[in-house]
Amino acid sequence: MNIQEAINWATKELKAFERPRLEVEILLSHLLDCKREFLILNDNLEIDEIKFKELINRRKNHEPIEYITNKVSFWDFELFIDKGALIPRPESEILVEKAIKLIKKHNIKNIAEIGIGSGALSIAIAKKCNVFIEASDISKSAIKIANKNIKAFHLEDKISVYNCSMLDCLNTPELLISNPPYIDPDVKLEANVANFEPHTALFAPNKGLEILFNILGLIKLKNIPFAICEMGYNQKEQIAKYAKEIGLSGNLEFYKDLAGLDRGFVFKSNIS
Ligand SMILES: C[S@@+](CC[C@H](N)C(=O)[O-])C[C@H]1O[C@@H](n2cnc3c(N)ncnc32)[C@H](O)[C@@H]1O
């Protein structure tokens, strides 16, 4: 099977997907470790048919392309990813943008991230700001991936990762960031998410609210001056209500994602 034949065959195999030809070219250039332009210039080149068909079958089975190629783009860089960590989503770039603005405005130095996953958020912030970040995650496989990415960007002096829950093993920060699990376990997700991404990264008890509520509780308990947290599009009301109930004093401002859906909140205490 040569490149041209492989592209023709696989594009038909993936016809149910939105951009089959593009996906085929990405997978083929991953297999050949080349740029996509190489495929056009070398269409007679013979490829390893068995390995290529394996990749196409994985995709046909709805495995996310990022897990097959072990690459994901986030912010202005590319990260290593595999199924041990959630694939970072473009909407989390809004959290990064807000964090960088807040850090610069208030000259913030100490940050904590709850649930670092692949490291996407902390790495994006540490690349741009002169800060020290301590991060936690309960998943050992996510921590392995985060540390691999932190090392690849030479950020070991700026980001430290700990295997614990919430802030249990971290110092109280000036700014707390988190994209916690916030999906209601009763919600049925698409196969590419439900069958491949780690459920500890997606779901939280109490209709997805438990970890968000715990984060609000920690902000109050530890007098954390600033926090930015992602949440589900339908959780604004309960979060505002819970913050009021626990007497969180300060300004809780909600923000939307690019689709116009409620996506997170920024907390600034009265004393900050
Ligand atoms: C939605 S993922 C976010 C990962 C990454 N920050 C991102 O935005 O791509 C949530 C992460 O929180 C971790 N996690 C879940 N419960 C946790 C807890 N109690 N304490 C710390 N991390 C937790 C999961 O293992 C997962 O890596």
The ligand as an ORCA input file, in Angstrom:
! r2SCAN-3c Opt
* xyz 0 1
  C     -10.988     18.206     34.272
  S      -9.390     17.524     34.643
  C      -8.391     18.967     34.355
  C      -6.964     18.674     34.010
  C      -6.162     19.918     33.560
  N      -6.067     20.896     34.615
  C      -6.794     20.534     32.328
  O      -7.444     21.576     32.445
  O      -6.643     19.961     31.239
  C      -9.473     17.396     36.396
  C      -8.223     16.837     37.080
  O      -8.459     16.847     38.496
  C      -7.980     15.649     39.065
  N      -8.713     15.453     40.338
  C      -9.933     14.888     40.543
  N     -10.262     14.948     41.853
  C      -9.228     15.573     42.491
  C      -8.969     15.924     43.842
  N      -9.829     15.651     44.830
  N      -7.785     16.550     44.132
  C      -6.887     16.837     43.166
  N      -7.084     16.518     41.849
  C      -8.234     15.896     41.524
  C      -8.210     14.594     37.998
  O      -7.387     13.483     38.192
  C      -7.890     15.399     36.728
  O      -6.525     15.297     36.381
*
